[in-house]
């Protein structure tokens, strides 16, 4: 059955429920709808959460009972990329005259992860979720008559994720081939992956 005209499908965009719109108070604001401003604010918070989760995963592999320094370095690098992207989105929001509200920091949700394979799978799920949200944000901006935001989201935030998803797929395949498991029983496979990680991520 066709969807009624004018009715939008349910969105998974992380909107900021307590958003304070800058409409009427910002001189820099131009062609930035309230819906796009709120969505940019919500997506920025989602990206911050992702960076915090990646930092927490990196710390798991630095523990003395895990000790996989190159894997830890990989997650640190991913966390830094995520922080840079979040800061770029906040910078763009400020340039357009929008407000960022922020929110309380939540637990990263990776406390039970103690092996490479589930950590990589968690990162893959995170990147896929963020990619879907960014696609929705780009579509929303187009619907709201804001092609500039749609273009910026596509080129600066979506395009880099394609390469990251491909790299992550390669790493997951390699992790399974060398015998990594969902717990710490795949120790030798994790050691091999740790030794090869630098070459794999070049």
ChimeraX attribute file (.defattr): number of C-alpha atoms within 10 A of each C-alpha:
attribute: neighborCount
match mode: 1-to-1
recipient: residues
	/A:1	3
	/A:2	4
	/A:3	8
	/A:4	7
	/A:5	6
	/A:6	6
	/A:7	7
	/A:8	8
	/A:9	7
	/A:10	6
	/A:11	11
	/A:12	11
	/A:13	20
	/A:14	17
	/A:15	20
	/A:16	20
	/A:17	10
	/A:18	10
	/A:19	17
	/A:20	15
	/A:21	18
	/A:22	17
	/A:23	16
	/A:24	7
	/A:25	10
	/A:26	14
	/A:27	10
	/A:28	13
	/A:29	17
	/A:30	13
	/A:31	15
	/A:32	21
	/A:33	17
	/A:34	16
	/A:35	15
	/A:36	24
	/A:37	25
	/A:38	25
	/A:39	23
	/A:40	28
	/A:41	25
	/A:42	21
	/A:43	22
	/A:44	26
	/A:45	23
	/A:46	20
	/A:47	22
	/A:48	21
	/A:49	22
	/A:50	22
	/A:51	24
	/A:52	20
	/A:53	23
	/A:54	27
	/A:55	21
	/A:56	21
	/A:57	29
	/A:58	24
	/A:59	17
	/A:60	25
	/A:61	23
	/A:62	16
	/A:63	13
	/A:64	8
	/A:65	10
	/A:66	18
	/A:67	15
	/A:68	21
	/A:69	17
	/A:70	19
	/A:71	26
	/A:72	24
	/A:73	19
	/A:74	18
	/A:75	25
	/A:76	19
	/A:77	15
	/A:78	19
	/A:79	23
	/A:80	16
	/A:81	14
	/A:82	21
	/A:83	19
	/A:84	15
	/A:85	19
	/A:86	22
	/A:87	15
	/A:88	15
	/A:89	21
	/A:90	20
	/A:91	14
	/A:92	16
	/A:93	22
	/A:94	16
	/A:95	13
	/A:96	18
	/A:97	20
	/A:98	28
	/A:99	20
	/A:100	21
	/A:101	16
	/A:102	14
	/A:103	13
	/A:104	7
	/A:105	10
	/A:106	9
	/A:107	11
	/A:108	15
	/A:109	13
	/A:110	15
	/A:111	11
	/A:112	9
	/A:113	18
	/A:114	18
	/A:115	22
	/A:116	31
	/A:117	24
	/A:118	18
	/A:119	23
	/A:120	19
	/A:121	16
	/A:122	18
	/A:123	20
	/A:124	18
	/A:125	13
	/A:126	16
	/A:127	19
	/A:128	15
	/A:129	13
	/A:130	20
	/A:131	19
	/A:132	13
	/A:133	20
	/A:134	21
	/A:135	17
	/A:136	17
	/A:137	25
	/A:138	22
	/A:139	17
	/A:140	20
	/A:141	24
	/A:142	16
	/A:143	12
	/A:144	16
	/A:145	13
	/A:146	18
	/A:147	16
	/A:148	14
	/A:149	23
	/A:150	22
	/A:151	15
	/A:152	14
	/A:153	21
	/A:154	18
	/A:155	11
	/A:156	13
	/A:157	20
	/A:158	19
	/A:159	12
	/A:160	13
	/A:161	15
	/A:162	14
	/A:163	11
	/A:164	15
	/A:165	17
	/A:166	12
	/A:167	15
	/A:168	19
	/A:169	15
	/A:170	13
	/A:171	20
	/A:172	19
	/A:173	12
	/A:174	19
	/A:175	21
	/A:176	16
	/A:177	11
	/A:178	15
	/A:179	16
	/A:180	24
	/A:181	17
	/A:182	15
	/A:183	13
	/A:184	17
	/A:185	12
	/A:186	18
	/A:187	16
	/A:188	13
	/A:189	20
	/A:190	24
	/A:191	19
	/A:192	15
	/A:193	25
	/A:194	21
	/A:195	15
	/A:196	14
	/A:197	18
	/A:198	13
	/A:199	8
	/A:200	14
	/A:201	12
	/A:202	6
